[in-house]
Amino acid sequence: MDGTAENTATSEKTRAERLIAALRGARRTLARRPNEATLGERWESLSAAAAVADLSGDVDIYGDGVVADLETKVAALLGKEAAAFFPTGTMAQQVALRCWAGRTGNPTVALHPLAHPEVHEREALTTVTGLRTVHPTSAARQIGAEDVHDLDEPFGTLMLELPLRDAGFVLPTWEELEEVCEAARARDAVIHFDGARLWETTAHFGRPLAEIAELADSVYVSFYKSLGGLSGAVLAGPSSFVGEARAWRHRYGGQVFQQFPQAIAALAGLEQELPRLPEYVAHARVVAKALQEGFAEAGVSGARVFPEVPHTHQFRVWLPYDAEVLTEAGITQAEETRTALFARWSDEGTVPGLATTEVTVAAAGLEWGPDDVRAAVADFVGRIPS
């Protein structure tokens, strides 16, 4: 590594360390993320979460005990016959899609090019699992029924990411979701939901989790993205399918000896965070509107909040500045005022000249009124060099 590259890497590391320190020290923030906590704080939260479990019971061994209790609870929430716990969502999705490929006789998976397996899993579906992917659309939106109708080659599984994070945490309407599922079935395909964040879709769809999941043959859900868990995921579907998935989980190295910390944290999230998600979604819409107003009042041309009315409690913001400049402005704001409005900004995947960040509104954000948001925006914009 030459001197310039080394200095750049050191600068990025220092900025990342400053960002975490600033977020930890902030008195006001829109969300407290698990990765911002210290080891001691996470240990304390796990100890508190243990109240949801019977600690007099036996520890889990290869998926029984509290892990099996979690599987039963999630299967019921999703209205599915059975569920299996996986250490990671990446493994769960590979196994799900592999199982469906064997059952349909078609190794081709139709999914969005911005879906998690295509962007964040290092081509695991093709490299490890041996599947092939096709894209019904490349537009930054959910796949629609017409996209499925018009796809010019057969596929065995349609995978829908709900919400589609890298398009801005977007969801279809309920009618659009029903139509795209009907279109897939008309082509003799099965449907798998990447529901890592499915938990927070109920407000947008106006339906309970089980009714949403009923549209799919299988569903994967995560426990750390929205529920504050440690890690882990569940794959739910028909009993025979889940049984096969358990066999492949073992082959993929996911038959973990003990996982009670992850299971307890997940159960705590289901009890404590899941009921609050609709409240977070409602307040995210208040925050998004105030952000738009704040940028307009500050005279920032080209600022965009998307979706304008968030579909979940997460959304994106675009600003016409360099990402490093915006990240630095956010760090200094948090350091000097103890108010953290934004975290890290990125230039990746955006229009040249625009940077983007993700905004999450959770329990801590409920304390923010529109005036608080607009004041924080004015202070943030004032820290951006002209």
ABEGO torsion letter per residue (X at the ends): XBAAAAAAAAAAAAAAAAAAAAAAABABBABBBAAABBAAAAAAAAAAAAAABBAABBBBBGGBEAAAAAAAAAAAAAGBABBBBBABAAAAAAAAAAAAAAAAGBABBBBBAABAAAAAAGGAAAAAAGBBBBBABABBBBBBAAAAAABABBBABBBBBOBBAAAGGBBBBAAAAAAAAAAAAAAGBBBBBBAAAAAAAAAAAGBBAAAAAAABABBBBBAAAAAGBABEBBBBEBAAAAAAAAAAAAAAGABBABAAAAAAAAAAAAAAAAAAAAAAAAAAAAAAAAAAAAAAAAGBBGBBBOBABBABABBBBBBBBBAAAAAAAAAAAAAAAGBBABBBBBABGBBBGBBBBBBBBBAAAAABBAAAAAAAAAAAAAABBX
